[in-house]
């Protein structure tokens, strides 16, 4: 059997190139266009950077091993190990995405509760001060409306991420969790999204990197799992001196 195909090297070069692009997007482009609007928890940026660095390290190791395979032959134990590494990486990408999105929804729901509590306290102060006890009166409705407006206005002034949190609240109220979480990763035309189409596109870019990284993990796992054992074809690097 002679060494023949460059599939290991080609796969590793492609993986390394994609990893470089993702790191460039995470470290530079996303800082300009995405994180300032979407990442109000500060968690997503850190996790995305970590995940892209990890895939860059993995791709570097794969590239080095593919070059070494030219001289040393294929390390099938390494292939087995990498197939598990890629599977674990893919699962980790999805889990971190769910964690980030759920954390953002918790913060947005907390804002909703804060708004309701502030509005209710303000309303009660005004009603008690002016002795309006009739819930069917015009004055009661007026102070109820004013309290909600004032609480939202105060949050909008003091919280730079108020608009984003409001977007998430609209999403939570108008969609199921499964529909919502899937729509963050892929464009779902049936999804009732709050805001403009440009916001939706940027939102998919913001969350979609986790789908890209998970897909890379699955592709890597498939590639190395198909090459875990020596077979009779010549579609691999092989060192005939080791026969």
C-alpha positions in Angstrom: 0.0 0.0 0.0 1.4 3.4 -0.9 0.6 6.8 0.3 -1.8 8.4 -2.1 -4.5 10.9 -1.2 -4.1 14.3 0.5 -7.4 14.1 2.2 -6.0 14.6 5.7 -4.0 17.6 4.7 -6.9 19.1 2.7 -9.3 18.6 5.5 -6.9 20.1 8.1 -6.1 23.1 5.9 -9.8 23.8 5.4 -10.6 23.4 9.1 -7.7 25.7 10.0 -8.8 28.4 7.5 -12.4 28.4 8.7 -11.1 28.6 12.3 -9.0 31.7 11.5 -12.0 33.4 9.9 -14.2 32.6 12.9 -11.6 34.0 15.3 -11.3 37.2 13.2 -15.1 37.6 13.3 -15.2 37.0 17.0 -12.3 39.2 18.0 -12.9 42.1 15.5 -16.1 42.2 13.5 -18.5 41.1 16.2 -17.1 43.8 18.5 -18.2 46.4 16.0 -21.6 45.2 14.8 -23.0 42.7 17.3 -21.8 42.6 20.9 -22.6 46.2 21.7 -26.3 45.7 21.0 -26.9 42.0 21.8 -24.5 40.9 24.5 -25.9 42.8 27.5 -24.9 40.0 29.9 -21.3 40.1 28.8 -21.3 36.3 28.8 -21.6 35.6 25.1 -18.5 37.5 24.0 -16.3 35.6 26.5 -17.8 32.2 25.6 -17.7 32.7 21.8 -14.0 33.8 22.1 -13.2 30.7 24.1 -15.0 28.4 21.7 -13.3 29.9 18.6 -9.9 29.7 20.3 -10.5 26.0 21.1 -11.5 25.1 17.5 -8.4 27.0 16.3 -6.2 24.9 18.7 -7.9 21.7 17.6 -7.5 22.6 13.9 -3.8 23.4 14.5 -3.2 20.0 16.0 -5.0 18.3 13.2 -2.9 20.2 10.6 0.3 19.2 12.3 -0.7 15.5 12.5 -1.7 15.6 8.8 1.7 16.9 7.9 3.4 14.3 10.1 1.3 11.5 8.5 3.3 12.0 5.3 6.4 10.7 6.9 5.1 8.6 9.9 1.9 7.2 8.5 -1.6 7.5 9.8 -2.1 7.5 13.5 -5.4 5.7 13.8 -5.4 6.1 17.6 -5.3 9.8 17.1 -8.2 9.5 14.7 -10.3 7.7 17.3 -9.4 10.3 19.9 -10.3 13.2 17.6 -13.6 11.8 16.7 -14.6 11.9 20.3 -13.1 15.4 20.8 -15.2 16.8 17.9 -18.4 15.1 19.2 -17.8 16.6 22.7 -17.0 20.0 21.1 -20.3 20.0 19.1 -22.4 19.2 22.2 -20.6 21.8 24.2 -21.4 24.5 21.5 -25.1 23.8 21.7 -25.0 23.7 25.5 -23.2 27.0 25.7 -25.7 28.6 23.3 -28.7 27.4 25.4 -27.0 28.7 28.5 -26.3 32.2 27.0 -29.8 32.6 25.6 -31.5 31.4 28.8 -29.3 33.8 30.8 -30.4 36.7 28.6 -34.0 35.8 28.9 -33.7 35.7 32.7 -32.2 39.2 32.8 -35.0 40.5 30.4 -37.7 38.9 32.6 -36.1 40.5 35.7 -36.3 43.9 34.0 -40.0 43.2 33.3 -40.6 42.5 37.0 -38.6 45.6 38.0 -40.7 47.7 35.7 -44.0 46.3 37.1 -42.9 46.8 40.7 -41.7 50.3 40.1 -44.9 51.2 38.2 -47.1 49.7 40.9 -45.3 51.5 43.7 -45.5 54.8 41.9 -49.2 54.3 41.1 -50.0 53.5 44.7 -48.1 56.5 46.0 -50.1 58.8 43.7 -53.4 57.2 44.4 -52.9 57.3 48.1 -51.7 60.9 47.9 -54.7 62.0 45.9 -57.1 59.5 47.6 -58.3 57.9 44.4 -59.7 54.5 45.4 -62.2 53.9 42.6 -60.6 51.6 40.1 -63.2 52.5 37.5 -62.5 56.2 37.6 -60.7 58.2 35.0 -58.0 59.3 37.6 -57.2 55.7 38.4 -56.7 54.8 34.8 -54.7 58.0 34.2 -52.2 57.2 37.0 -52.0 53.6 36.0 -51.0 54.7 32.5 -48.5 57.3 33.7 -46.8 54.9 36.1 -46.1 52.4 33.3 -44.8 55.2 31.0 -42.5 56.7 33.7 -41.1 53.3 34.7 -40.3 52.4 31.1 -38.8 55.8 30.4 -36.6 55.6 33.4 -35.3 52.2 32.4 -34.7 53.4 28.8 -32.6 56.3 30.1 -30.5 54.4 32.6 -30.2 51.0 30.8 -28.4 51.1 27.5 -29.6 47.6 26.7 -33.3 48.4 27.3 -34.2 48.0 23.7 -32.6 44.6 23.4 -34.2 43.4 26.6 -37.5 44.6 25.2 -36.9 42.6 22.0 -36.3 39.5 24.0 -39.5 40.0 26.1 -41.5 40.3 22.9 -39.9 37.1 21.7 -40.6 35.3 25.0 -44.3 36.4 25.0 -45.0 35.5 21.3 -43.2 32.2 20.8 -42.5 28.8 22.4 -39.0 28.1 23.7 -38.3 25.5 21.1 -39.4 27.7 18.2 -37.5 30.7 19.7 -34.2 28.8 20.3 -34.2 27.2 16.8 -35.0 30.6 15.2 -32.0 32.1 16.8 -29.7 29.7 15.0 -31.4 29.5 11.6 -33.7 31.8 9.7 -37.3 30.7 10.5 -39.8 32.6 8.3 -42.7 31.7 10.6 -41.1 33.2 13.6 -42.8 36.3 14.9 -39.9 38.6 15.5 -40.0 41.9 17.3 -38.2 44.7 15.4 -36.9 45.1 11.8 -35.6 42.5 9.5 -32.0 43.9 9.9 -32.2 43.2 13.6 -33.3 39.6 12.9 -30.4 39.1 10.5 -27.9 40.4 13.0 -29.5 38.3 15.7 -28.9 35.2 13.6 -25.3 36.2 13.1 -24.9 36.7 16.8 -26.3 33.3 17.8 -25.5 31.5 14.6 -21.8 31.1 15.3 -22.7 28.4 17.8 -24.5 26.5 15.0 -21.4 26.9 12.8 -19.1 25.7 15.5 -21.3 22.8 16.3 -21.5 21.9 12.6 -17.7 21.9 12.4 -17.6 19.6 15.4 -20.0 17.1 13.7 -18.2 17.3 10.4 -14.9 16.7 12.2 -16.3 13.8 14.1 -17.7 12.2 10.9 -14.4 12.6 9.1 -12.3 11.0 11.8 -14.8 8.3 12.7 -14.7 7.2 9.1 -10.9 6.9 9.3 -10.5 5.2 12.7 -9.3 1.9 11.2 -7.0 0.7 8.5 -8.8 -0.4 5.4 -7.9 -1.9 2.1 -8.2 1.3 0.0 -5.3 3.7 -0.6 -7.3 6.9 0.2 -5.0 7.7 3.2 -1.4 8.7 4.0 0.5 5.5 4.6 4.1 4.8 5.5 5.0 1.7 3.6 8.3 1.4 5.5 6.2 0.4 8.6 4.7 -2.7 7.0 
